Amino acid sequence: MNRPYKKPNSKVSALEKYGDIIDLPHHQSSTRPHMELSARAAQFSPFAALTGYEDTLQEEAKNLHYSKTVSVAQPEAPDPEDLFNS
């Protein structure tokens, strides 16, 4: 593999990079059976790394919303009569 040196951040096309292997057949293991798509998908499905984290976030959001509605007083609109009588 005698490729000229390219800077790591220079843009190289996929054909230049992988042209020698792009048309090779896909490897199939002779010792392991082919994994079904459903089993493959389950292997990469998301999992709850932090159990209870979503519940805690929702509870905190409720508390935050409640504290804002309780502690923030709405200013009263001035009476138009008072504006002209001053």
Summary of the structure (lengths in Angstrom):
residues: 86
radius of gyration: 31.9
end to end distance: 89.8
largest distance: 94.8
contacts: 87
relative contact order: 0.05
helix: 43%
strand: 0%
